[in-house]
């Protein structure tokens, strides 16, 4: 019966038509939360979850990672990005007091990258891997707890820190200018790069706009705030309940931002023009979205049934084609809430790297062929 239900959902879930909005906001993640993880043996790999050709099993749990990661993963509150340059494929994330972690392109090995002290102490709420017009790659980390954007080389050298806007910063937007002139807090939740611009979501604050910053120098790397702000808090098309992760689907010039409370992905052009809304299942609270090989994976803080573990949605184009339930069907008990996920295609097979929150955990899933 469950397979029949998901088949009906997949057939009837037509993207491009606005769905009802979810106005209820989940509790904001608290840094002082006391995390308790129940460490159990790895789930039996005979368990699978998903529909059709997009069924997955657990390939690796936290024990696949270095001891420093295992020790700190309970408090994870971030997500991943993949270096999708030709011949690369490494995945990056960061943990407080551990620093930057790189997962190899084949997912088999993990290494810790020496990390500057300021970033190591902060909480990196997602990461973006990006490349300048001259081909130089960087990693940028939005630190929600300290209100800064840290940018490093791929080997962890700190090259730039974008500080919070101040009362004199002019975004050419009255509501945003007033917010900062009155001492409003800068709380970045996501960052991405496109054509010399950084785009920053601010959903953990009353602001909830996407702010623009422009690269002003490549050698040395410099960036400053730019008069561009769009979005804003609300439930109208292009507005946010909680603007969370933001990304540029590989090979496009489009910004996709997760609208957590409204259960949507909001899409914009680089100049901030609203393009369209990708509605998800009501009550799903999407935290992040990632694209590869014609598919997208959406990590959700909750599912429509909050008593169950949150789902991972897999989209093909704009259509929901599979739902993976890590807690309920794969037996990974720590995955009550998902916070970030990326999808990879390696040697013709799909893999998903996922991170949970409260408690934090990490798992790598493999497509069952």
C-alpha positions in Angstrom: 0.0 0.0 0.0 2.9 2.4 0.8 4.3 1.9 -2.7 0.9 2.6 -4.2 0.6 5.8 -2.2 4.0 7.1 -3.3 3.2 6.2 -6.9 0.0 8.3 -6.7 2.0 11.2 -5.1 4.6 11.1 -7.8 2.0 11.0 -10.6 -0.1 13.8 -9.2 2.7 16.1 -8.0 2.9 18.5 -10.9 5.4 21.2 -10.5 4.9 24.7 -11.8 1.5 25.4 -10.1 1.7 27.1 -6.7 0.7 24.9 -3.8 -0.8 25.9 -0.5 1.6 27.6 1.8 2.7 26.4 5.2 2.7 29.4 7.6 3.7 27.5 10.7 7.4 28.0 11.5 9.4 25.2 13.2 11.5 26.1 16.2 14.8 27.7 15.2 17.7 25.5 15.8 19.3 26.5 19.1 23.1 26.5 19.5 22.7 25.6 23.2 20.7 22.5 22.6 22.0 19.4 24.5 22.6 16.8 21.8 22.2 13.2 22.6 23.0 10.6 20.0 22.1 6.9 20.3 25.0 5.0 18.7 23.9 1.8 17.2 25.5 -0.6 14.8 25.2 0.2 11.1 21.8 -0.6 9.7 21.4 -3.8 7.8 22.1 -3.1 4.1 19.2 -5.3 3.1 16.9 -2.4 4.0 16.1 -0.1 1.1 14.0 3.0 0.7 12.6 4.8 -2.3 10.5 4.0 -5.4 11.1 2.6 -8.8 14.7 2.7 -10.0 15.5 5.2 -7.3 15.8 3.0 -4.3 18.7 3.5 -1.9 20.5 1.6 0.8 23.0 2.7 3.5 26.6 2.5 2.2 28.5 4.3 5.0 27.5 5.7 8.4 29.5 8.0 10.7 32.0 5.3 11.4 33.4 5.8 7.9 34.8 9.2 8.9 37.8 10.2 11.0 37.5 10.0 14.8 37.4 13.8 15.0 34.3 13.9 12.9 32.6 11.1 14.8 33.2 12.9 18.0 31.7 16.2 16.8 29.0 15.1 14.4 26.2 15.1 17.1 26.3 18.9 17.0 26.3 19.2 13.2 24.2 22.1 11.9 25.3 22.5 8.3 25.5 20.9 4.9 27.6 20.1 1.9 28.7 21.2 -1.5 30.5 19.3 -4.3 33.4 20.6 -6.4 31.8 19.9 -9.8 34.7 21.1 -11.9 35.8 18.7 -14.6 37.9 15.9 -13.1 37.0 16.8 -9.5 34.0 15.6 -7.5 35.1 16.1 -3.9 32.5 17.0 -1.3 33.1 19.6 1.4 31.5 20.4 4.7 32.7 21.8 8.1 32.1 21.2 11.8 32.7 23.5 14.8 36.1 22.7 16.5 36.9 20.2 13.7 37.1 22.5 10.6 36.8 21.7 6.9 36.3 18.1 5.9 36.8 16.7 2.4 35.1 13.5 1.1 37.0 12.0 -1.9 35.3 12.0 -5.3 34.8 8.2 -5.0 33.4 8.6 -1.5 35.9 6.0 -0.1 38.2 8.3 1.9 37.9 11.4 4.0 40.5 14.0 5.1 40.6 16.9 7.5 41.8 20.2 6.0 43.7 22.6 8.1 41.3 25.4 9.0 41.8 29.0 10.1 40.9 29.5 13.8 38.0 31.9 13.2 36.2 29.5 10.9 37.0 26.5 13.0 35.4 28.1 16.0 32.2 29.1 14.1 29.3 27.1 12.8 29.5 26.8 9.0 25.8 26.7 8.0 26.4 25.1 4.6 29.2 25.7 2.2 29.6 26.6 -1.5 32.4 25.5 -3.8 32.8 28.1 -6.6 35.3 29.3 -9.2 36.2 32.9 -10.3 36.3 34.0 -13.9 40.0 33.3 -14.0 39.4 29.6 -12.9 40.5 29.9 -9.3 38.4 27.7 -7.0 37.2 28.7 -3.5 35.0 27.6 -0.6 32.7 30.0 1.1 31.1 29.3 4.5 28.2 31.3 5.9 28.7 31.4 9.7 25.3 32.0 11.2 26.5 32.2 14.8 29.1 35.0 14.2 27.5 36.8 11.2 30.3 36.4 8.7 31.1 34.8 5.4 34.5 33.1 5.4 36.1 32.3 2.0 39.1 29.9 1.8 41.2 28.2 -0.8 40.5 24.5 -1.4 43.3 23.7 1.0 41.8 25.8 3.8 43.7 29.1 3.6 41.5 32.0 4.6 41.6 34.6 1.9 38.5 36.8 2.7 36.0 37.5 5.4 32.8 39.3 4.4 31.7 41.2 7.5 28.1 42.0 8.5 26.5 45.0 6.8 26.5 48.1 9.0 24.2 51.1 9.3 26.0 52.8 6.4 25.6 49.9 3.9 23.2 50.9 1.2 21.4 48.1 -0.5 19.1 50.6 -2.4 16.2 48.9 -0.6 14.4 50.9 2.1 13.3 47.9 4.2 16.8 46.3 4.2 18.5 49.6 4.9 16.2 50.4 7.8 16.8 46.9 9.2 20.5 47.4 9.5 20.4 51.1 10.4 18.3 50.0 13.4 20.8 47.4 14.5 19.2 44.4 13.0 21.4 41.2 13.3 23.0 39.7 10.2 22.5 35.9 10.3 23.6 34.2 7.1 22.0 30.8 6.4 23.4 30.1 2.9 25.7 31.5 0.3 26.3 30.8 -3.4 28.3 32.4 -6.3 27.4 33.4 -9.8 29.3 35.6 -12.3 31.3 37.5 -9.7 28.4 37.9 -7.2 27.9 36.3 -3.8 24.2 35.7 -2.8 23.5 35.3 0.9 20.2 34.1 2.5 19.3 35.4 5.9 16.4 33.3 7.1 17.4 33.0 10.8 16.5 36.7 11.2 13.5 39.0 10.7 15.2 40.3 7.6 14.9 37.1 5.4 16.1 38.8 2.2 18.8 37.5 -0.1 21.6 40.0 -0.1 24.2 40.6 -2.9 27.9 41.1 -2.5 30.2 41.8 -5.5 33.8 40.6 -6.1 35.9 43.8 -6.4 39.3 42.1 -6.8 40.6 38.6 -7.7 44.2 39.1 -6.6 43.9 39.4 -3.7 40.3 38.2 -3.4 38.0 41.0 -2.2 34.2 41.4 -2.0 31.9 44.1 -0.7 28.2 44.5 -0.2 26.3 45.5 -3.4 23.0 47.4 -3.8 20.9 44.2 -4.4 18.4 42.7 -2.0 15.3 40.6 -2.9 12.9 38.1 -1.3 11.7 39.3 2.1 9.6 37.5 4.7 6.1 36.4 3.7 4.2 33.7 1.9 3.7 35.4 -1.5 5.6 34.1 -4.6 9.2 34.9 -4.2 9.0 35.6 -0.5 10.3 33.4 2.4 9.0 31.8 5.5 12.6 31.0 6.4 15.2 31.4 3.6 17.7 28.6 4.1 20.1 27.0 1.6 20.8 28.7 -1.8 22.5 27.2 -4.8 23.0 27.6 -8.5 22.0 24.4 -10.4 25.1 23.3 -12.2 25.2 24.6 -15.8 22.5 27.3 -15.2 22.3 31.0 -14.4 19.5 30.5 -11.9 19.4 30.9 -8.1 17.4 28.3 -6.2 16.7 29.1 -2.5 15.0 26.8 -0.1 11.9 28.3 1.5 11.6 26.2 4.5 8.4 27.2 6.2 6.5 27.7 2.9 7.6 24.2 1.6 8.9 25.7 -1.6 12.0 26.4 -3.7 12.1 30.0 -4.8 13.8 30.6 -8.1 15.4 33.9 -9.3 17.6 35.4 -12.0 21.0 36.8 -11.0 19.5 40.4 -10.8 17.0 39.2 -8.2 14.0 38.9 -10.6 11.6 36.3 -9.3 11.2 33.5 -11.9 9.0 30.8 -10.4 8.2 28.7 -7.4 8.8 25.0 -7.2 6.2 23.8 -4.7 6.9 20.7 -2.5 4.6 18.6 -0.4 2.9 20.8 2.2 4.5 20.5 5.6 7.9 19.2 4.2 10.1 22.2 5.4 12.9 21.9 2.8 16.3 22.9 4.1 18.5 22.3 1.0 18.4 21.3 -2.6 21.2 19.9 -4.8 21.3 19.0 -8.4 23.3 16.4 -10.5 22.7 14.2 -13.6 19.1 15.5 -14.1 18.1 14.8 -10.5 17.7 16.9 -7.4 17.7 15.9 -3.8 15.8 17.9 -1.2 16.6 17.5 2.5 13.7 18.2 4.8 13.6 19.3 8.4 10.2 17.7 8.8 7.8 15.6 6.8 4.1 16.1 6.5 3.8 13.7 9.4 6.1 15.2 12.1 6.0 12.1 14.2 8.0 10.3 11.6 11.6 10.9 10.4 11.9 13.6 7.8 12.1 12.6 4.1 14.6 13.0 1.4 12.8 13.9 -1.8 14.3 13.1 -5.2 13.1 15.1 -8.2 13.6 14.3 -11.8 13.3 17.6 -13.6 10.5 19.3 -11.7 8.7 16.1 -10.7 8.9 14.1 -7.4 9.9 10.6 -8.4 11.1 9.0 -5.1 10.9 9.5 -1.4 13.7 8.1 0.8 13.0 7.7 4.5 16.2 7.2 6.4 14.8 6.7 9.9 11.6 4.9 9.1 12.8 2.5 6.4 16.6 2.5 6.5 16.8 2.3 10.3 19.1 5.3 10.9 17.5 6.4 14.1 19.4 9.8 14.3 17.7 11.1 11.1 14.6 12.6 12.7 15.4 15.9 11.0 17.5 16.4 7.8 19.5 19.6 7.3 21.5 19.0 4.1 22.1 16.6 1.3 24.0 16.4 -2.0 23.5 13.9 -4.9 26.4 12.3 -6.9 26.5 10.1 -9.9 29.6 7.8 -9.9 30.1 5.1 -12.5 26.5 5.2 -13.5 25.1 4.9 -10.0 23.6 7.6 -7.8 24.8 8.3 -4.2 23.4 10.7 -1.6 25.4 12.3 1.2 23.1 13.4 3.9 23.4 15.3 7.3 20.8 15.3 10.0 20.3 17.9 12.8 19.3 17.5 16.4 21.1 15.2 16.8 23.6 15.6 14.0 24.7 12.7 12.0 26.0 11.8 8.6 25.3 8.9 6.2 26.1 8.0 2.6 23.4 6.2 0.6 23.9 4.1 -2.5 21.4 3.4 -5.3 20.2 -0.2 -5.4 20.6 -1.3 -9.0 
